[in-house]
Amino acid sequence: MHLVLRRIHHIPYLLLGLLPFLFITAVTFLELPSVWPDEAIFADTARTITLRGTMATHLFSDIIPGMQERALWYPPLYFYLLSWWTRFTAFDIVSIRLLSVLSSCLSLIMVYVFSLRITQQKWFGVLTMILLGIDYSFLRAGQVGRMDSLTLLWIITATYAGYEGRIGSSLMWLLIAGVASGLAVLTHPLGCIAPAVLAIYLLITKHSYRRLIIEYSVFFAPIAMAALGWYWWIGQDIAVFITQYQLQFARKANSPFFVVTSVQNYWSWRLLFLLYIGICVYAGTLRKQLRLMQLLTIGIVVAVIILMWGKEMWYTLYLQPWVVLFLIFVIHACAIRKLAYGMVAVYLILNLWLIRSPMIQYPSYAHLQSALAHTLPQNGTIYLSQIPDPYFIVRDQSPAVKLLEFLTVPVSDELYERLLAKSDYLIINQVFDERMRSYITRNMQTQTSLISSDGTPVGTMIKWVPRNKRK
């Protein structure tokens, strides 16, 4: 009973720590970020599981090999969870984003637990939640309808369990870390951060090689089971899996580094990353809690390597927990309090500035809904090249309409135009590929500006010439 009361005592602190994240999420919901094409693609994949029991999507027709039969270009856990979630809630953007918000809240609770383990003080746990909860990268990736927030939850859980396992020499905690790491890998390829960090951490903090072998056996057993389960799930479609992943890697190879682009073009990002470097370097000079410092340093290094490889804007999320825990460590261990509080102040100011002044402004989702209210056709096929993505609006207002999404992987000119040729309309405000301009010039019959009820332009709807007259 005493233990139950002690746990209940944490609830007010947890609610206080969650409050800033939930408040900003409520204010910016569906706008930070705008409804993204990824959300439509992932939701449609989960919807196919609900309807057919198969993880697949028709949004690219037959252009990406095998996608109409089996979408194997991501691990399956998030899609099955999303399918289950929408069965009990609703298949709309609000419900889909709420799953990510729930995952983010659980991640904040886990960093509270981690901070409490480091500092033994509840208010430091609350501060950790607040710092991560108002982080721009966390807010943006933490509410979008992707699998990143769930992956981060598994990574933080695995890291905490691995730390407990090492500090307490507990194989049970290492087993929990292995299970969480396996779930991370089954959710997103960047879930490999968890096993990579903990494998290195266990190695450099080993008591003996004999003990390390036992620890590795316990830790990697559930990860191996997860990997074998994924392989079994792929089954006979291994060639399709390889082809789809090759297209993913080809897309990343041609993409700019998001971090580099941000630092080059925005002073706020330059200052933020300089602050990150300063926090980590200064923490290293304190020479306290060596085991913790080793874990956080490995986490930072692995996350940066993954971030540089991943290139996408969502992936800065995977750096943030390490930075925040470093900052909490500095506040707790630093003798120069004014310096530590100054770092916190700069961190808060820069992130609040990014929230207030995002890099790119897109039309609001409410304006898009208003503009499409009486404009959508009731049949035919619409190709979407728009942010915010109107997938959910079209599904709701014109259920008989078929939808196609712009291709997110590199394909030949012939395949690119073949997908466009399958559509009757185009909704566009983003030209993701210059080949689109040429196709519009050659095949546009009419165009209609999409204007919201208050006069705000949000995009254009183009009607193609009949398919037998396309050039």
N, C-alpha and C positions, 0 to 999 in steps of 0.2 A: 504493500500500500504506500509505503514511504517513497519507493521508486516512481510509482505512478504520479504521486503528488509533485515530485521533483520535475518530472517531464511536463506536467501541466503548467508548472511555473514558467516554462519557456514560451508558452503560447503568446502572451502579450508582446514579448520581444520579437517573436517571429512575425506577428501581424504588423508591428511597427516597421520592421525591416522590409516587409513586402509592400507597404503602403506607397512609397514613391514609384516603384515599378508599376504597380496596378493603376495608380493615378495617371501617369504619363501614357500608359498603354490605353487607358480609357479615352484620353483626350486625343490620341493620335491613331486610334484603331482604324484600320483600312487605309491609312495615309502614310504611316512610317513602318514599313515602306508602302508604296502603292501596291495594289493587287498585282502580283507578278505573274508572268507567263508560266514560270515553274509551278506555281500553285495550281494552275489549270491542268497542266500535264500530270502532276502527281495525283491530283484529285480524280481526274478521269481514269487513271490507272487503278486507283483504289475502287472507283465505282464499277469498273469491269470485274474486279474480284467479287463485289457484291452481287452483280447481275449474272456472271458466268462462272464464278469460282476460279477464274484465271487472271493472273497479273498481266495485263496487256492494255494497249490503248490504240484507238483508231485515229488519233489526232494528226498523225503523219501519214495516214493511208498506208501504202505498201512501200514507201520510199526508204525507210530505215528497215533493214532486213529483220524479219521476225517479230516486229513490235506489235502487229495485230494479233499474233498468236501468243507470244510471251515477251514481256518487257523484262529483260535480264540485266539492264545496264546499271541498276542499283541493287543493293542487298534488299531482301524482301520484308524485313520486320516492320518498318514504318508503314508500308502500304497495307499490310494486313491489319495492323493496329488502326490505321485511318479508316479502313473499310468497316471494321467493327464499331469504331467510334461514331461514324455517320449513320450507321443503322439505328443507334440508340439516341442520336441527336437529330441532325438534319444534314442533307447534302447541300450545304451552302457555304459561302466564304466565311461567315461568322463562326459557324461550328468548327470548321477546319482550322481556323486561326486559334480558336479557344483551346484546342488540343495542344498547340505549340505554347500558348500562354501557361497552361497547366504544367507542361514540362519545364518551362522556365521558372515557375514558382518553386517547383521541387528542386531545381538546381540551386536556387537562392537559399532554400532551407539547408541543402547539403553544404554550401559554403559557410553558412552559419555554424553548422556542426564542426566543420573543419577549423574555422577560426576559433571556436570555443576550445578545441583541442590544443591549439597553438598558444592561446593567450590566457585561457581559464577565466575569461571575463565575458559576460553576456553582452555588454555594451559594445565590445569590439566585434562580436558576432553580428549585432545590428548594423554597425558601421560597414562591415564587409558586405552585407546584403544591400545596403543603400548604395555603396560605391559601384557594385556590379549592376545593380538594378537600374541605375540611371546612366550606365555606360552606353554610348551611342550604338556601338556594334552589337551589344547584348540586346538592346531594345529593338533594333532593326531585325536581326536574325531570330530573336527570341519570340516574335509574334507572327512572323511570316509562316505560311502553310508549307513548310519544308521540314525535313527530318533533322535539321541541325540542332534545334533546341533539345530534342530527345537524345541525340548523340552526345551533346555536352553533358546532359544529366548522367549518362552512363560513365563518361570519362571522369567527372568529378567524384562520383560514387566509387569508381575503381581506384582512383588516386587516394582518396581518404582511406579506403579499406587497406590498400597496399601500405600506406604510412602506418596505420595501426598494426598491421601484420609485422612490419619491420621493428617498430618501437617495442611492441609487446612480444615479439618472437612467436606470433600466433599463426598457425597454419590455417585455422578457421577463417581468419580475416583475409588471408591470401587466397583462399578458395572463393570468398565473396568477391574479392578483387578480380579474380579470373572470370567469374560468372558475369560481372558487370562489363569487363573487357570484351567478353564474347558477344554480349548483347550490343555493345558499341560497334563492333565489327559487322554485325548483322543489320545494323541500322544505316551506316554510311561508311564508305571506305576510309574516311578520315577518323573513324572510330579506332583505327590502328594506333592513334596517338596514345591511348591508354596502355595497351600491352607493350608498346615501344618504350614509353617512359618508365614503366615499372620493371621491365626486364633489365634496363640499364641500371636503374636505382638499386634493385636487389643485388646486381652484380658488384657494383662499386661499394656497397655497404655490407658485403657478405661476412659472416663469421668464419666460415670455412667452406671449401669446395664441396665437401660431403653434405653439409647443411644446405648449400645452395642448390645442389641437385634435387634434394627433397622439396625445397621451396619452389623451384621451377616446375617440378612434376605436379605439385598441387595447383600452382598458378596457371600453368598452360593447359592442364587437362580440360577444363570447361571451354577454353578458347579453341582447342583442337576439335572438341565436340561441335562447337558452333560452326567452325569451318567445314567440317565433314557434313553437318546438316545442310549447309548452304550448297555444297557440292552435290549432295543427294537430291536436293530440291531442283537444281539445274538439270540433273539427269542426263538424258540423251541429247539435250540442246546445248552442249558445250561449245559447238562451233558457232552457234548464234550468239551465245554469251561472249565469246572472244571477239566476234565481229562488232557487236554493239559497244563493247568496252574500247575497242580500237578507235571507233568513231569518237567516243568521249575523250580519249587521249589526244586524238587529232585536233579536236576543238580546243582543248587546253593549250596545245602547242602553238596555236595561232592567236591566242588571247594575250593581251597585255597584262603585266603584273598589276593587280589592283592597288596594292600597297605602294608600289613605285609611282604609279600614276597619281595617286592621292597626295603623296608627299611632294611630288613635283608641282602640282597644280593648286594646292590648297594650303595656306599658311597654318590653319588650325590643325591639320593632320601632321604637318612638320613638327609643330610644337608638341603635339600629343605623343608622337613617337620619340622625340627627344626626352620628354618627361619619362616615358617608359624606360628608356635606356638609363637615365639618371637614377630612377628608383632602384633598378636592378643592380647597378654598379655600387650605389651607396649601401644597399643591403649587404653586398658582399664584403664591405669593409667592416661590418659590425662584428663579424666572427662569433656569432652566437647561434645556438641550436643548429649545429652542423648538419645533422640528418635532414632537418627541414630545408635548409639552404640547398643541400644537394638535390633534393627532390624538386624544389621549385626551379632551380637552375636547369636541370634536365628537362623539365616541362616546358620552360621558355624556349630552350634551344630546339627541341623537337617541334613545338608549335610553330616557330618561325620557319623552319625547314618545310614543314607541311604547308604553311601559308604561302611561301614562295612557289611551291609546286602547284598548289590549288588554283591560285590566281583570282578566284572569284571573290566578290565583295562580301559574301556571307562568311567567308572563312576567317576573317579577323575575330569572329566570335571565339574561336578556339584559343586565342592568345589571352583573352581578357581575365579569366579566373586566376591564371598564374600571376599576372601583373597586380591584380587586386590583392591576392594573398601576400605578395612581396610587399606591397604598400602597407598592409596591416602589420606585417612583421616589422617594418621600419618604424611605424608609429609606436608599436609595443616595446621595441628594443632600443630605440634611439634616445640618447640622453639630451639631444638638442631638440626639444619639443617644437620650437617655433619652425624649425626646418621641416619636420615631419608634417605639421599642420599646414605649412605653406605648400607642400606637395599635394596634400589633399585638396586644398583650395584651388590650385591650378588645374588639377584633375577634374574637379566638379565644374569649373568655369568653362573649360574647353569642351567637355561633353555636352553641357547645356547649350553652348553655342552651336555645336553640330546638330543638336536636336532642333534648335530654333531655325537654323539656316542650312538645310540639307544641300548636298552638292548639286542635285538636279531637281527641279520642281516639275511635277507631273499634274495633270488635271485631277481634281478630286473624284473619288468614286461616286459620291452623291451626284455630282454634275454629269458623270457618264451615264448613270442610271436615268437621270432626267432626260438627257439627250436621246437616249435609245428607246424611251417609253413608247413612242408612236412612230418609230422609224423602221423597226426591224421587219424584214420579210417573214412570212409564215411558213415558207418552204424553201428548198434549195440548199446550197452549201456555202458557208461563209468562211473565208480565210481570215484569221486574226493576226494583226501585226500592230498591237496597240498596248500602251501602258497608261493607265491601269487596264488590265486584261478584262474584256467583257464576257469571258466564258460563262460565268455563273449567271450574269444578267440574261444572256441569250438562252441559256438552258431553262431559265425560269419563265421568260416571256414568250419564247418561240420553241417549244419542246420538239417540234417536228423538224427543225432546222438541223442539218449536219454541220459539224465544226471541224476546221483544220487549224493547226497552229503553225507559226513560222518555224522553219527548221533550225534546231539548235546545234546541229552538227554539220560539218562540211560535206557537201555532195556535189556531184558534177552539174554543169549547166543544164544538161538534159533532164536529170532527176529533179532539179529545182523547179524548172518550168513545168514538168509533168505534174508536180503537186499543185502548183497554181492553176493548171488547166482543169483540175478536178473541182474547182470552186466556181460559184456564180457571182459572189460578192466578195469585197474586201473591206474590212474595217481597219483603218490605219491612222496612226500618228507617229509611228516610229519606222524608219527605213533601216531594218537590221542588215540588209544586204543590197548592194548597189544594183544587183540584177533585177530587183523589184522595180526600180525606176524605168528600166527598159521595157519590162512587161506591161507596166501601166500605160506607157506612151503608145504601145502597139495595140493594146486590147481594151482600153477603157471605153465604155459606151456612155455612161453618165456618172456624175459625182454629186454627192449631197453632203454639205457641211453639217456636222453634228454639233448642234448648239443646245446648251442646257436651257431650262426655263428662265434663268436669270440673264441669259445672253452670253454665257461663257463658252467659247469654242473648245471642244474636246477632241476632235478628230474629223475624219472624213470617211464616208461610205461610198465605195465605188462599185458600180455594176459593170460586169464584163460584157463584152459582145458575146453572142451565142457561141457555144463551144466549137461548132463546126466552122466558125469564121475567124478563129484565133490565128494570130501570126506568130 
